[in-house]
Amino acid sequence: MIQALRKITTLVLFSVPIIFISCFFLYPIAAILWNGLQSQEHLNQVTEVLRTPRSQKAIWFTFWQATVSTAITVLVALPSAAIISKMKKRSRKWVRAAITVPFVLPTIVVAAAFEALFKQLGIDSGPLSLHHTSWAIIFAHVFFNYAVVARTVGSFWSGLDYRVEEQARLLGANKWQAFCQVTFPALKPAIYASAVITYLFSFTSFGIILILGGPRKATLETEIYRHAITRSDFQAASSLALLQLIAVLFLIIVSTRLERGKPAPKSISYSSSEQFSLKFRLTNWTFVSMFLGGPIVTLFLRSFSVGDGYGISHYQALAYRVPQLPATALSAILNSLVFATVATCIALAIGILTSLQIVHGKRGVRSLFDLGLTLPLGTSAVTIGFGILIALDHPPLDLRTSWWIVPIAHALIGTPFVIRTMVPALRHINPKIREVAATLGAAPHQIRRVIDLPIAMRGALVGAAFSFAVSIGEFGATSFLPRRPETLTGPIAMFRLLSTPGDLLRGQAMALSVILSLIVATTVVVIESTKAGSEGSF
């Protein structure tokens, strides 16, 4: 009887992730597909929407800006990757943390930081204006994705066997020849993998395009949003979302194959004689400090700028409601913290159950859980939000106006981070420990509770921190949900303040940006302080 009860409990627990992903991801995505392909008439409408000059311009610009952003990011981040690869482990840890801060910043904060920088430099108007231009978007994407290339390639580079390059040098090759003929070919898997991830993030960028691109620079993401929210044209939005899904699915497949083909690096210690020249390192870190630090420092100073001096009036104003918001900006921050906490708890519960099944389940079940629960990581947040908008508005899942839909949407995006950090930790557990426990009479559920979970908790904490940071800055999916005082989040409040002319409102937006930045920067410190396992991945 007890054994049967345990089996039923186990079955119920492991069915929770399937129900979660089916109701809140697969069902909304299926609704988008059905809305666009349910009949020949709808299919013809999809074709007509994609043939319009506005849609074709948005499609072209989406691919173009993602390509240029990726190419520039790889070029400017490779020098840092090279230096990071030869740093001592302790120094490398904190340098990685520093360059990761821009990546975990909410995209709406990144956009605000560059707007503040452009104004400070006097290039927000006039002949040299970058306001609502392609280059403003590209610079922001390079800023945001810099850590993806620097960390991924740098970690992989640090594990290469430097003796192969030394042998090439002994055979007469100079430094440049040795790099081009030996090191660079070995780095290609990591470079390609990081480039595809960067392309995916640039392709699905939303907040940066919406703020820095304005109405003139539209992508698939912003056009889906404008058709669905501004024009209430769900058919046109579904048509563009279909194309978006196809493109993103292709990028995910390419990324997965590149990741599988990337050999695991070995841990190699470099001596000080192998360091790059001091001039090269100083030049690189000066550039990095100015490029990554400039927008953040300008944003910080702008939040205190009041007239011709400095003060804290913008921060004080966050406690008062303005007509553009249904509640105060301060309450929006508190809402974001509550949503992030609830979303992290949901993501942690779903992620732990899924990770245990991926590691210890049967082969077919493992693949099902691994694919199904990590799909939201590659799917556009805008697509997820649009799917929720059209699918969860009638029984039995009439949740669109529910308070819970916000943390559920955030948890959906954050769960893959928990899985991606817990699974490697579980797989690194020595099987002999589990065998000894089983020999001593421990049941499988006891082994998981006493051995697996305590060892994997550091991985779970890292995943939870990532999930919390993602929830704090989530803007794409939340922008499609009903806007009420109790569901107003920090990023949504920022967008409304930035979209309204006036220095006072923009000053409040900058103050709100700084607060959100400090919250997510704290999570980076937590992640780097508790991170376990190999550094061979991002």
Secondary structure, 3 states (H helix, E strand, C coil): CHHHHHHHHHHHHHHHHHHHHHHHHHHHHHHHHHHHHCCHHHHHHHHHHHHCHHHHHHHHHHHHHHHHHHHHHHHHHHHHHHHHHCCCHHHHHHHHHHHHHHHHCCHHHHHHHHHHHHHHHCCCCCCCCCCCCHHHHHHHHHHHHHHHHHHHHHHHHHCCCHHHHHHHHHCCCCHHHHHHHHHHHHHHHHHHHHHHHHHHHHHCCCHHHHHHHCCCCCCHHHHHHHHHHHCCCHHHHHHHHHHHHHHHHHHHHHHHHHHHCCCCCCCCCCCHHHCCCHHHHHHHHHHHHHHHHHHHHHHHHHHHEECCEECCHHHHHCCCCCCCCCCCHHHHHHHHHHHHHHHHHHHHHHHHHHHHHHHHCCHHHHHHHHHHHHHHHHCCHHHHHHHHHHHCCCCCCCCCCCCCHHHHHHHHHHHHHHHHHHHHHHHCCCHHHHHHHHHCCCCHHHHHHHHHHHHHHHHHHHHHHHHHHHHHHCCCCHHHCCCCHHHCCHHHHHHHHHCCCCHHHHHHHHHHHHHHHHHHHHHHHHHHHHCCCCCCCC
